[in-house]
Amino acid sequence: DLRIYLYHIPPISQVPIGLELIDRLVKEYPDNIAGIKDSSGDWENTRALNEGGWDDFRVFCGSESFLLQNMQHGGAGCISATANVNPRAIRALYDNWESSDALQAQEDLNAVRTLFQRYPMIPALKAATAYFAKDDDWRRVRPPIVEMDSQQREQLEEQMRSTGFSMGGLGD
């Protein structure tokens, strides 16, 4: 009954999971290899995974920046760090990817993703949560990750205010 999802994150692991290896694994363990999270940041790789021809193989992109394209090519969705601060908007596109508003929704997601990518991702997400929850304990990180300094936090907070970003009820 074991279902395994592969995690392709070559920027961190320095070890890519290539299509040939996935093909071998799916063929040898068809009841166990369920899918993959592709955090390569390379849309062409994600597209190739969707076109792999494997039955019931689910492809999740590692960033909502590729969510609409992934859904249009048969993907299963996304697993993204920014889903921690922007879940409603990501879910809305997931639910309505075939609608006439989908492209605009994708552009809105991209703007939020870009805002957070200007900073170290995990500390920025935690700083945003602390800001909206009005609880500085959310800023705490564990080594080797380093908390954002006050200047970075102030810049992030100003950018969130100026773009109208909110965390959908938290601190509103």
Buried (B, 14 or more C-beta within 10 A) or exposed (E): EEEEBBBBBBEEEEEBBEEEEBBEBBEEEEEEBBBBBBBBBBBEBBBBBBEEEBEEBBBBBBBBBBBBBBBEBEBBBBBBBBBBBBEEBBEBBBEEBEEEEBEEBBEBBBEBBEBBBEBBBBBBBBBBBBBBEEEEEBBEBEEEEEBBEEEBBEBBBEBBEEEEBBBEEBBE
